[in-house]
Amino acid sequence: MMRIILLALTNFAVMAVLFLSMNIIGRLFGINMSAGSMSGIMIMAVVMGFGGSFISLLMSKWMAKRSMGVQIIENPQTAQERWLVETVRRQAEKSGIGMPEVGIFYSPDPNAFATGASRNNALVAVSQGLLDHMTADEVEAVLGHEIGHVANGDMVTQTLLQGVLNTFVIIFARLIGMMVDNFFRGNNSENSGPGIGYFVGSFIADILLGFLATAIVMWFSRYREFKADIAGADLAGRQKMINALKRLQSAHAVHDLPGGMAAFGIAGGLGDGLKKIFMTHPPLEDRIAALQNMH
């Protein structure tokens, strides 16, 4: 319920801020915008900005199963499968969330992820490489990390953040397009439709503002990794979580999960220079140091 209220308040706040911003910018730069065109742009921005994010959230489990080839453990057949399901069940109960689906995806690289539309409708999956290369204690810590993502509501929170940023990008890209169009046309064609300056300006602004929005989302993704590490330490033990991160650190190569799954994994790819801004995960050495310094 609190997330629904948060979404409603966020929508209201975004609409109010954008309405005021469009009026102020329009007056400053002499952009002629009727109330009808402004409201139309704002409605389009909110529908597209939040709609796409929430559709992705609702489809996240299905997409993860299809894209990663996750095999859901419905009836555990082996001792390892039984241990996985029981460990997730115990951690979920301790965290006060519904039992997630548990699955394995067949990748040689050690990784894991959690996704789902809510705390009580989630999926936790681990790679075969993680099971092959980690001890039971380390896997337990990784599962605790992923349960932490679910219990913290990270999927919903990131969706809200993405929706807000998408909305701002759509609105301000169109404002920039209007300013560019007015500059080249001298604001002498009030009754005609938008010119080429509007479409070119909006397109370029969409790209540039989109990069900025992505950088903000990736910052949040890195921030929540530290929180999920703390959850893993609470559920499995701090030393187990540290050992799991050190195991990942010692791997010969750490690869990102495909597409949108990267932000939900236990380990992200390494980045240099500007790429660090767009990393989904902080450096492993920083995460280890944070846990070691935890009181």
C-alpha positions in Angstrom: 0.0 0.0 0.0 2.8 2.4 0.8 4.3 1.9 -2.6 1.0 2.7 -4.3 0.7 5.9 -2.2 4.3 6.7 -3.1 3.6 6.2 -6.8 0.5 8.5 -6.6 2.4 11.2 -4.7 5.3 10.9 -7.1 3.0 11.3 -10.1 1.4 14.4 -8.5 4.8 15.9 -7.7 6.2 15.3 -11.1 3.1 16.7 -12.8 3.2 19.9 -10.6 7.0 20.4 -11.1 6.8 19.9 -14.8 3.7 22.2 -15.2 5.5 25.0 -13.4 8.8 24.4 -15.2 7.1 24.5 -18.6 5.4 27.8 -17.8 8.5 29.4 -16.4 10.7 28.2 -19.3 8.1 29.2 -21.8 7.9 32.7 -20.5 11.7 33.1 -20.3 12.3 31.9 -23.8 9.2 33.2 -25.4 7.8 29.8 -26.2 4.1 29.9 -27.1 2.5 26.9 -25.4 -1.2 26.6 -24.9 -2.6 24.9 -21.8 -3.9 22.1 -24.1 -0.5 21.4 -25.7 1.2 21.5 -22.3 -1.3 19.1 -20.7 -1.0 16.8 -23.7 2.8 16.7 -23.5 2.6 16.1 -19.8 0.1 13.2 -20.1 2.2 11.6 -22.8 5.3 12.0 -20.7 3.7 10.4 -17.6 2.1 7.6 -19.6 5.3 6.8 -21.5 7.6 7.4 -18.6 5.9 5.3 -16.0 4.0 3.0 -18.3 7.2 1.5 -19.9 8.9 1.1 -16.5 5.9 -0.7 -14.9 5.3 -2.9 -17.8 8.9 -4.0 -17.6 8.5 -4.6 -13.9 5.4 -6.7 -14.4 7.1 -8.8 -17.1 10.4 -9.0 -15.3 10.0 -12.6 -14.0 8.8 -13.9 -17.4 11.6 -12.1 -19.2 14.2 -13.4 -16.8 13.0 -17.0 -17.2 13.0 -16.6 -21.0 16.2 -14.6 -21.5 18.3 -16.5 -18.9 16.8 -19.9 -19.4 16.0 -20.2 -15.7 14.8 -23.7 -14.7 12.4 -23.2 -11.8 12.8 -25.8 -9.0 9.2 -26.8 -8.5 9.8 -30.3 -7.1 13.4 -30.6 -5.8 15.1 -33.7 -7.1 18.6 -33.5 -5.7 20.1 -32.6 -2.3 21.5 -29.4 -3.8 18.0 -28.3 -5.0 16.4 -29.1 -1.7 19.1 -27.1 0.1 18.6 -24.2 -2.2 14.8 -24.1 -1.7 15.0 -24.5 2.0 17.7 -21.8 2.4 15.6 -19.3 0.4 12.5 -20.3 2.4 14.3 -19.8 5.7 15.7 -16.4 4.7 12.4 -15.2 3.2 10.6 -16.1 6.4 13.2 -14.2 8.4 12.9 -11.2 6.2 9.1 -11.2 6.3 8.4 -11.7 2.6 6.6 -14.3 0.6 8.4 -17.4 -0.7 10.1 -16.5 -4.0 10.4 -18.9 -6.9 13.8 -20.5 -6.9 15.6 -21.4 -10.1 19.0 -22.2 -11.7 20.3 -20.9 -15.0 23.1 -22.7 -16.7 26.0 -20.3 -17.0 29.6 -21.2 -16.2 30.1 -17.7 -14.6 29.3 -17.3 -10.9 26.3 -15.0 -10.6 22.8 -14.7 -9.2 19.9 -12.3 -9.4 16.5 -11.5 -8.0 13.5 -9.9 -9.8 9.8 -9.6 -9.6 6.9 -7.2 -9.3 6.7 -7.2 -5.5 8.2 -8.5 -2.3 5.7 -11.4 -2.3 6.0 -12.2 -6.0 9.7 -12.6 -6.7 12.2 -14.9 -8.4 15.7 -15.7 -7.0 18.0 -17.5 -9.4 21.6 -18.7 -9.3 23.9 -19.8 -12.0 25.3 -23.3 -12.2 28.8 -21.7 -12.2 28.1 -20.1 -8.8 27.0 -23.5 -7.4 30.1 -25.2 -8.8 32.7 -22.6 -7.6 31.4 -21.5 -4.2 31.1 -23.2 -0.9 27.6 -23.7 0.7 28.3 -20.9 3.1 29.2 -18.5 0.3 26.1 -19.5 -1.7 24.0 -18.9 1.4 25.4 -15.4 1.6 24.7 -14.8 -2.1 21.1 -15.9 -1.6 20.8 -13.6 1.4 22.0 -10.7 -0.7 19.3 -11.4 -3.3 16.6 -11.9 -0.6 17.8 -8.5 0.6 17.0 -6.9 -2.7 13.5 -8.4 -2.6 12.9 -7.4 1.1 14.1 -3.9 0.5 11.7 -3.5 -2.4 14.5 -2.6 -4.8 12.8 -3.6 -7.9 9.8 -1.4 -7.2 11.9 1.5 -6.0 14.1 1.4 -9.1 11.0 1.3 -11.3 9.6 4.4 -9.6 13.0 6.2 -10.1 13.2 5.1 -13.7 9.6 6.3 -14.3 10.3 9.8 -12.8 13.5 10.2 -14.8 11.8 9.0 -18.0 9.0 11.6 -17.5 11.5 14.4 -17.0 13.5 13.4 -20.1 10.4 13.3 -22.3 9.2 16.7 -21.0 12.5 18.6 -21.1 13.6 17.1 -24.4 10.4 18.6 -26.0 11.0 21.9 -24.3 14.5 22.0 -25.7 13.0 21.1 -29.1 10.6 24.0 -28.9 13.4 26.4 -28.0 15.6 25.3 -30.8 12.6 25.5 -33.2 11.8 29.1 -32.1 15.4 30.1 -32.4 15.7 29.1 -36.0 12.2 30.3 -37.0 12.4 33.5 -35.1 9.1 32.7 -33.3 7.2 34.1 -36.3 5.1 31.1 -37.2 2.8 30.8 -34.2 0.0 29.1 -36.1 2.1 26.5 -37.9 3.1 23.1 -36.5 6.5 22.3 -35.2 9.4 22.6 -37.6 12.5 20.5 -38.3 14.3 22.3 -35.4 11.8 20.9 -32.9 12.3 17.3 -34.1 16.1 17.5 -34.3 16.4 19.3 -31.0 14.1 16.9 -29.2 15.9 13.9 -30.7 19.3 15.1 -29.6 18.0 16.2 -26.2 16.4 12.7 -25.7 19.8 11.1 -26.2 21.8 13.4 -24.0 19.2 13.6 -21.2 18.7 9.8 -21.5 22.4 9.3 -20.7 22.1 11.5 -17.6 19.0 9.6 -16.5 20.8 6.3 -17.0 23.8 7.5 -14.9 21.4 8.4 -12.0 19.7 5.0 -12.2 23.1 3.3 -12.2 24.2 5.3 -9.2 21.1 4.1 -7.3 21.9 0.5 -8.4 25.4 0.8 -6.9 24.0 2.3 -3.7 21.5 -0.5 -3.2 24.2 -3.2 -3.7 25.8 -2.0 -0.4 22.4 -2.4 1.3 21.8 -5.9 -0.2 25.3 -6.9 1.1 24.3 -5.8 4.6 21.2 -7.9 4.3 23.2 -10.9 3.1 25.5 -10.4 6.1 22.5 -10.3 8.5 20.9 -13.4 7.0 24.0 -15.6 6.6 26.8 -13.9 8.6 29.1 -11.1 7.8 32.2 -13.3 7.2 30.2 -15.5 4.8 29.2 -12.5 2.8 32.8 -11.2 2.7 34.1 -14.6 1.6 31.4 -14.7 -1.2 32.5 -11.3 -2.5 36.2 -12.4 -2.3 35.4 -15.5 -4.3 33.8 -13.4 -7.0 36.8 -11.1 -6.9 39.2 -14.0 -7.5 37.2 -15.2 -10.5 39.2 -15.0 -13.7 36.4 -13.0 -15.4 33.2 -11.5 -14.1 30.5 -10.9 -16.8 27.4 -8.8 -16.7 24.0 -10.5 -17.0 22.3 -9.7 -20.2 20.2 -6.6 -20.6 18.0 -5.4 -17.8 19.1 -8.4 -15.5 22.5 -6.8 -14.9 21.2 -4.5 -12.1 19.7 -7.4 -10.2 22.8 -9.6 -10.1 25.3 -10.3 -7.4 28.3 -9.2 -9.5 28.5 -6.6 -12.3 31.2 -6.2 -14.9 34.3 -4.1 -14.4 34.5 -0.6 -15.8 37.2 2.0 -16.5 37.0 5.7 -16.9 33.6 7.0 -18.0 32.2 3.5 -18.0 32.3 3.5 -14.2 29.4 6.0 -14.2 27.3 3.4 -15.9 28.3 0.4 -13.8 25.4 -1.4 -12.1 27.6 -2.6 -9.2 30.3 -0.9 -7.1 33.8 -2.4 -7.3 34.0 -5.6 -5.3 36.9 -4.2 -3.2 34.7 -1.3 -2.1 31.9 -3.7 -1.1 34.3 -5.9 0.9 35.8 -2.9 2.7 32.3 -1.6 3.6 31.4 -4.9 5.2 34.7 -5.2 7.0 34.2 -1.7 8.4 30.6 -2.4 9.5 30.0 -2.1 13.2 
